Amino acid sequence: QAQLVESGGGLVQPGGSLRLSCVASKTIFSFDAMAWYRQAPGKQRELVAEVTSGGDTNYEASVEGRFTISRDNAKNTVYLQMNSLKPEDTAVYYCHAFRLNSWGQKYLYWGQGTQVTVSS
């Protein structure tokens, strides 16, 4: 069973920065893609950023240019560097991993989440 553990959340002022970390219990090469999602109170969970095993990245439009997703394969860790934070970035951020097996079965894994609050 794969486990994902997030850390790095906290309270930050607008314009500040945070770096979130997600440590996987399995090598991240096991996954076809890893991603960060977020969910604000009363809102649907949304994709923030994703990175494939090949290194391709995709970002939600509102964070593009401010957030960067990256991998450290040796540490089995995915990061989300968040710069120029805005109050609307406030949410619980979740690490996500995805893979397809040889039979086309989809496996999804989620971390427990880490709270990010952007407020003055």
PELINSUL-V267090 format. One record per pair of residues at least 24 apart in sequence whose C-alpha atoms are under 10 Angstrom apart, sorted by sequence separation. I is the first residue (numbers start at 0). J is the second residue. D is the distance in Angstrom with one decimal. If there is no record, write none. Layout:
I J D
I J D
//
This chain:
0 24 8.4
1 25 6.1
27 51 9.9
28 52 6.4
32 56 9.4
34 58 9.6
90 114 6.1
91 115 6.0
0 25 8.7
1 26 9.5
27 52 7.8
28 53 9.4
89 114 7.8
90 115 5.5
91 116 8.5
61 87 9.7
62 88 8.6
89 115 5.4
90 116 6.6
50 77 9.0
61 88 9.2
88 115 7.6
89 116 4.6
90 117 8.9
1 29 9.8
49 77 9.8
88 116 7.5
89 117 5.5
86 115 9.7
87 116 9.0
88 117 6.7
89 118 8.3
49 79 9.6
86 116 7.3
87 117 7.6
88 118 9.8
48 79 8.1
84 115 9.9
85 116 9.2
86 117 4.7
87 118 9.4
47 79 9.4
84 116 9.4
85 117 6.1
86 118 5.8
35 68 8.2
84 117 6.7
85 118 8.0
86 119 8.7
34 68 8.0
84 118 9.4
33 68 9.4
34 69 9.7
33 69 9.7
33 70 9.1
35 77 9.0
27 70 8.6
33 76 9.9
34 77 8.2
35 78 8.8
27 71 8.8
28 72 7.5
33 77 7.6
34 78 9.3
35 79 7.5
27 72 6.4
34 79 9.1
47 92 8.9
49 94 9.7
51 96 9.8
26 72 7.2
27 73 9.0
44 90 9.4
46 92 9.8
47 93 9.5
48 94 9.9
49 95 8.8
50 96 9.8
51 97 9.4
26 73 8.2
27 74 8.9
28 75 8.4
44 91 9.1
45 92 9.6
46 93 9.4
49 96 9.4
18 66 9.4
20 68 9.9
26 74 8.3
27 75 5.4
39 87 8.7
42 90 9.5
44 92 9.2
45 93 9.8
16 65 9.5
17 66 9.7
18 67 9.4
19 68 9.4
20 69 9.7
21 70 9.5
22 71 9.7
25 74 10.0
26 75 5.3
27 76 7.4
39 88 8.4
40 89 9.2
44 93 9.2
46 95 9.5
16 66 9.5
18 68 9.7
20 70 9.6
24 74 9.9
25 75 7.0
26 76 8.6
27 77 8.4
38 88 9.5
39 89 6.6
40 90 7.3
23 74 8.6
24 75 7.4
25 76 9.8
37 88 8.6
38 89 8.5
39 90 4.3
40 91 8.7
22 74 7.6
23 75 5.5
24 76 9.3
37 89 8.7
38 90 5.2
39 91 6.4
21 74 10.0
22 75 5.8
23 76 6.2
37 90 5.8
38 91 5.3
39 92 8.8
21 75 8.3
22 76 4.5
23 77 8.2
36 90 9.4
37 91 5.4
38 92 6.6
21 76 5.4
22 77 6.7
36 91 8.3
37 92 4.2
38 93 8.1
20 76 6.6
21 77 5.1
22 78 8.8
36 92 5.7
37 93 5.8
20 77 5.9
21 78 6.2
35 92 6.7
36 93 5.1
37 94 8.7
19 77 8.3
20 78 4.6
21 79 8.5
35 93 5.6
36 94 6.4
19 78 5.5
20 79 6.6
34 93 8.3
35 94 4.8
36 95 7.1
18 78 6.7
19 79 5.0
20 80 8.8
34 94 6.0
35 95 5.9
18 79 5.6
19 80 6.4
33 94 7.5
34 95 5.0
35 96 8.8
17 79 8.2
18 80 4.4
19 81 7.9
33 95 5.6
34 96 6.4
17 80 6.2
18 81 5.9
32 95 8.4
33 96 4.4
34 97 8.4
16 80 7.5
17 81 5.2
18 82 8.5
32 96 6.0
33 97 6.2
16 81 5.4
17 82 6.7
31 96 7.8
32 97 5.4
33 98 9.0
15 81 8.3
16 82 4.4
17 83 9.3
30 96 6.3
31 97 5.8
32 98 6.8
14 81 9.8
15 82 6.2
16 83 6.2
17 84 8.2
29 96 9.3
30 97 5.6
31 98 4.8
32 99 9.8
14 82 7.0
15 83 5.5
16 84 6.2
29 97 8.9
30 98 4.8
31 99 7.1
13 82 9.5
14 83 4.1
15 84 5.5
16 85 9.8
27 96 8.5
29 98 7.3
30 99 8.0
31 100 9.6
13 83 6.9
14 84 4.8
15 85 8.3
27 97 10.0
28 98 9.9
29 99 9.6
30 100 9.7
5 76 9.6
7 78 9.5
12 83 9.4
13 84 5.3
14 85 6.4
23 94 9.4
29 100 9.9
3 75 9.9
4 76 9.4
5 77 9.3
6 78 9.6
7 79 9.4
12 84 7.6
13 85 5.1
14 86 9.2
21 93 8.7
22 94 9.0
23 95 9.9
3 76 9.2
5 78 9.3
7 80 10.0
11 84 8.0
12 85 8.1
13 86 6.4
19 92 8.6
21 94 6.2
23 96 8.9
36 109 9.6
3 77 9.9
11 85 9.4
12 86 8.3
13 87 9.7
19 93 9.7
20 94 8.5
21 95 8.9
33 107 9.9
35 109 9.6
38 112 9.4
11 86 9.4
13 88 9.5
19 94 9.3
33 108 9.4
34 109 9.7
35 110 9.7
37 112 8.5
39 114 9.7
30 106 9.1
36 112 9.2
37 113 9.3
38 114 9.6
39 115 9.8
30 107 9.5
35 112 9.8
37 114 9.3
11 89 9.7
30 108 9.8
37 115 9.4
10 89 9.2
9 89 9.9
8 90 9.8
8 91 8.6
8 92 8.1
23 108 9.9
6 92 9.5
5 92 8.3
6 93 9.8
23 110 9.1
5 93 7.2
6 94 9.8
22 110 9.3
4 93 9.0
5 94 6.5
21 110 8.0
3 93 9.2
4 94 7.6
5 95 10.0
3 94 6.8
4 95 9.9
21 112 9.6
3 95 7.6
21 113 9.9
2 95 10.0
3 96 8.2
20 113 9.6
2 96 9.5
19 113 8.3
1 96 9.1
19 115 9.3
17 115 8.6
16 117 9.6
15 117 8.3
13 116 9.5
14 117 8.7
15 118 9.9
5 109 9.7
6 110 9.9
8 112 9.0
9 113 7.9
10 114 8.3
11 115 7.8
12 116 8.3
13 117 5.8
14 118 9.7
3 108 7.3
4 109 8.6
5 110 6.3
6 111 9.8
8 113 5.3
9 114 6.1
10 115 6.2
11 116 6.3
12 117 5.4
13 118 6.0
14 119 9.7
1 107 9.5
2 108 7.3
3 109 6.3
4 110 5.4
5 111 7.1
6 112 8.1
7 113 7.2
8 114 5.2
9 115 5.1
10 116 4.8
11 117 5.0
12 118 5.0
13 119 6.4
1 108 7.0
2 109 7.6
3 110 4.6
4 111 6.8
5 112 6.1
6 113 6.1
7 114 8.6
8 115 4.9
9 116 6.1
10 117 5.9
11 118 6.3
12 119 4.9
0 108 9.1
1 109 9.1
2 110 7.0
3 111 7.7
4 112 7.8
5 113 6.1
6 114 8.9
7 115 8.5
8 116 7.9
9 117 8.4
10 118 7.2
11 119 7.7
1 110 9.8
2 111 9.5
3 112 9.3
4 113 9.1
5 114 9.7
10 119 9.2
//
